[in-house]
Amino acid sequence: MPAYPSRSDFADSRACWIVAPGHAEIRDEPLAALHGDDVQVRTLHSSISRGTEMLVFRGLVPASEMERMRAPYQVGDFPGPVKYGYANVGVVEAGPPDLLGQSVFCLYPHQSRYRVSAQSVCRIPDGVPPGRAVLAANMETAVNALWDAAPLVGDRVAVVGAGVVGLLVAWLASRVAGCEVQVIDTYAPRRAVAEKLGLAFASPQAAYGEADVVIHASGHADGLTTALRLAAFEATVLEMSWYGQQAVTLPLGEAFHSRRLVIKSSQVGHIATAQRARWSHARRMALALSLLREPALDALITDCAPFDGLPAVLNGLAAGAPDTLCQRIDYP
């Protein structure tokens, strides 16, 4: 099959590279020729993961996890130089005719144009604006977490950590019939975002206990301690946070054993066990994108910046930026 034609003005591309821990820069990026069923995508938006991506930026990926934590289209190796990221929304400008002009999502790093196989992109469904579709990877993580946690009709669910993933998990859990869902966070301004999603919010001190299911997504060991405290007898605490090289200390004395609590990990790299025989990664991503039709989810995109400003944005996020949830990057 001949290569699809590409105009010379399509060849320009720029990408963000983490050249060393704590230092990123924009570099010119060559593009290979299109072949077979490849598509060329012009990026509209990408977004930054406040969890994994910031650990990568700081150079905190443990040596034991450097292969497992590779992103699908990562170039280079940890700690750097490395081109990293996995939330990219763009429009197909070359490739198979049925995809031309279509808005798509791809697990691709921060880059202005790129070429991948057509099977690597997922069409953004009608009713999902491209600017909101950057939440797809976060939503996919939340879907997998709900499969792992498996709340039942009428369960009391506590979600500790009101970041993007925690809020999406709580939003999904609130749609299980009869579930009483509470979001817990130490940062009081997150209440306003939670309420925009129709979710109850509490500080750790005011949160109710005796939760049937507790999901921890704060990224801090203190949050996991809070999650254990809120769990009812024989409840499961689902741990979503990834700590990189950081050691975590937990109070596994006290009532941990007498209450027969379960701590279970969840990670999006593998489809949850109960669904694994029937669901592919592509089917799960298509579901995640379809769930983004809800306009209220725009409340999670709190900050936008131009692509040229991405290195400075990464530095700002690494310094804290507590008011930022989803940081979107917009491309010219």
LINJO-V294798 format. One record per residue. N is the residue number from 0. RES is the residue in three letters. SS is DSSP state (2 for helix, 1 for strand, 0 for the rest). Layout:
# LINJO-V294798
N & RES & SS
N & RES & SS
This chain:
# LINJO-V294798
0 & MET & 0
1 & PRO & 0
2 & ALA & 0
3 & TYR & 0
4 & PRO & 0
5 & SER & 0
6 & ARG & 0
7 & SER & 2
8 & ASP & 2
9 & PHE & 2
10 & ALA & 0
11 & ASP & 0
12 & SER & 0
13 & ARG & 1
14 & ALA & 1
15 & CYS & 1
16 & TRP & 1
17 & ILE & 1
18 & VAL & 1
19 & ALA & 1
20 & PRO & 0
21 & GLY & 0
22 & HIS & 1
23 & ALA & 1
24 & GLU & 1
25 & ILE & 1
26 & ARG & 1
27 & ASP & 1
28 & GLU & 0
29 & PRO & 0
30 & LEU & 0
31 & ALA & 0
32 & ALA & 0
33 & LEU & 0
34 & HIS & 0
35 & GLY & 0
36 & ASP & 0
37 & ASP & 1
38 & VAL & 1
39 & GLN & 1
40 & VAL & 1
41 & ARG & 1
42 & THR & 1
43 & LEU & 1
44 & HIS & 1
45 & SER & 1
46 & SER & 1
47 & ILE & 1
48 & SER & 0
49 & ARG & 0
50 & GLY & 0
51 & THR & 2
52 & GLU & 2
53 & MET & 2
54 & LEU & 2
55 & VAL & 2
56 & PHE & 2
57 & ARG & 2
58 & GLY & 0
59 & LEU & 0
60 & VAL & 0
61 & PRO & 0
62 & ALA & 2
63 & SER & 2
64 & GLU & 2
65 & MET & 0
66 & GLU & 0
67 & ARG & 0
68 & MET & 0
69 & ARG & 0
70 & ALA & 0
71 & PRO & 0
72 & TYR & 0
73 & GLN & 0
74 & VAL & 1
75 & GLY & 1
76 & ASP & 0
77 & PHE & 0
78 & PRO & 0
79 & GLY & 0
80 & PRO & 0
81 & VAL & 1
82 & LYS & 1
83 & TYR & 0
84 & GLY & 0
85 & TYR & 0
86 & ALA & 0
87 & ASN & 1
88 & VAL & 1
89 & GLY & 1
90 & VAL & 1
91 & VAL & 1
92 & GLU & 1
93 & ALA & 1
94 & GLY & 0
95 & PRO & 0
96 & PRO & 2
97 & ASP & 2
98 & LEU & 2
99 & LEU & 0
100 & GLY & 0
101 & GLN & 0
102 & SER & 1
103 & VAL & 1
104 & PHE & 1
105 & CYS & 1
106 & LEU & 0
107 & TYR & 0
108 & PRO & 0
109 & HIS & 0
110 & GLN & 1
111 & SER & 0
112 & ARG & 1
113 & TYR & 1
114 & ARG & 1
115 & VAL & 1
116 & SER & 1
117 & ALA & 2
118 & GLN & 2
119 & SER & 2
120 & VAL & 0
121 & CYS & 1
122 & ARG & 1
123 & ILE & 0
124 & PRO & 0
125 & ASP & 0
126 & GLY & 0
127 & VAL & 0
128 & PRO & 0
129 & PRO & 2
130 & GLY & 2
131 & ARG & 2
132 & ALA & 2
133 & VAL & 0
134 & LEU & 0
135 & ALA & 2
136 & ALA & 2
137 & ASN & 2
138 & MET & 2
139 & GLU & 2
140 & THR & 2
141 & ALA & 2
142 & VAL & 2
143 & ASN & 2
144 & ALA & 2
145 & LEU & 2
146 & TRP & 2
147 & ASP & 2
148 & ALA & 2
149 & ALA & 0
150 & PRO & 0
151 & LEU & 0
152 & VAL & 0
153 & GLY & 0
154 & ASP & 0
155 & ARG & 1
156 & VAL & 1
157 & ALA & 1
158 & VAL & 1
159 & VAL & 1
160 & GLY & 0
161 & ALA & 0
162 & GLY & 0
163 & VAL & 2
164 & VAL & 2
165 & GLY & 2
166 & LEU & 2
167 & LEU & 2
168 & VAL & 2
169 & ALA & 2
170 & TRP & 2
171 & LEU & 2
172 & ALA & 2
173 & SER & 0
174 & ARG & 0
175 & VAL & 0
176 & ALA & 0
177 & GLY & 0
178 & CYS & 0
179 & GLU & 1
180 & VAL & 1
181 & GLN & 1
182 & VAL & 1
183 & ILE & 1
184 & ASP & 0
185 & THR & 0
186 & TYR & 0
187 & ALA & 0
188 & PRO & 0
189 & ARG & 2
190 & ARG & 2
191 & ALA & 2
192 & VAL & 2
193 & ALA & 2
194 & GLU & 2
195 & LYS & 2
196 & LEU & 0
197 & GLY & 0
198 & LEU & 0
199 & ALA & 1
200 & PHE & 1
201 & ALA & 1
202 & SER & 0
203 & PRO & 0
204 & GLN & 0
205 & ALA & 0
206 & ALA & 0
207 & TYR & 0
208 & GLY & 0
209 & GLU & 0
210 & ALA & 1
211 & ASP & 1
212 & VAL & 1
213 & VAL & 1
214 & ILE & 1
215 & HIS & 1
216 & ALA & 0
217 & SER & 0
218 & GLY & 0
219 & HIS & 0
220 & ALA & 2
221 & ASP & 2
222 & GLY & 2
223 & LEU & 2
224 & THR & 2
225 & THR & 2
226 & ALA & 2
227 & LEU & 2
228 & ARG & 2
229 & LEU & 2
230 & ALA & 1
231 & ALA & 1
232 & PHE & 1
233 & GLU & 1
234 & ALA & 1
235 & THR & 1
236 & VAL & 1
237 & LEU & 1
238 & GLU & 1
239 & MET & 0
240 & SER & 0
241 & TRP & 0
242 & TYR & 0
243 & GLY & 0
244 & GLN & 0
245 & GLN & 0
246 & ALA & 0
247 & VAL & 0
248 & THR & 0
249 & LEU & 0
250 & PRO & 0
251 & LEU & 0
252 & GLY & 0
253 & GLU & 0
254 & ALA & 0
255 & PHE & 0
256 & HIS & 0
257 & SER & 0
258 & ARG & 0
259 & ARG & 0
260 & LEU & 0
261 & VAL & 1
262 & ILE & 1
263 & LYS & 1
264 & SER & 1
265 & SER & 0
266 & GLN & 0
267 & VAL & 0
268 & GLY & 0
269 & HIS & 0
270 & ILE & 0
271 & ALA & 0
272 & THR & 2
273 & ALA & 2
274 & GLN & 2
275 & ARG & 0
276 & ALA & 0
277 & ARG & 0
278 & TRP & 0
279 & SER & 0
280 & HIS & 2
281 & ALA & 2
282 & ARG & 2
283 & ARG & 2
284 & MET & 2
285 & ALA & 2
286 & LEU & 2
287 & ALA & 2
288 & LEU & 2
289 & SER & 2
290 & LEU & 2
291 & LEU & 2
292 & ARG & 2
293 & GLU & 0
294 & PRO & 2
295 & ALA & 2
296 & LEU & 2
297 & ASP & 2
298 & ALA & 2
299 & LEU & 2
300 & ILE & 1
301 & THR & 1
302 & ASP & 1
303 & CYS & 1
304 & ALA & 1
305 & PRO & 1
306 & PHE & 2
307 & ASP & 2
308 & GLY & 2
309 & LEU & 2
310 & PRO & 2
311 & ALA & 2
312 & VAL & 2
313 & LEU & 2
314 & ASN & 2
315 & GLY & 2
316 & LEU & 2
317 & ALA & 2
318 & ALA & 2
319 & GLY & 0
320 & ALA & 0
321 & PRO & 0
322 & ASP & 0
323 & THR & 0
324 & LEU & 0
325 & CYS & 1
326 & GLN & 1
327 & ARG & 1
328 & ILE & 1
329 & ASP & 1
330 & TYR & 0
331 & PRO & 0
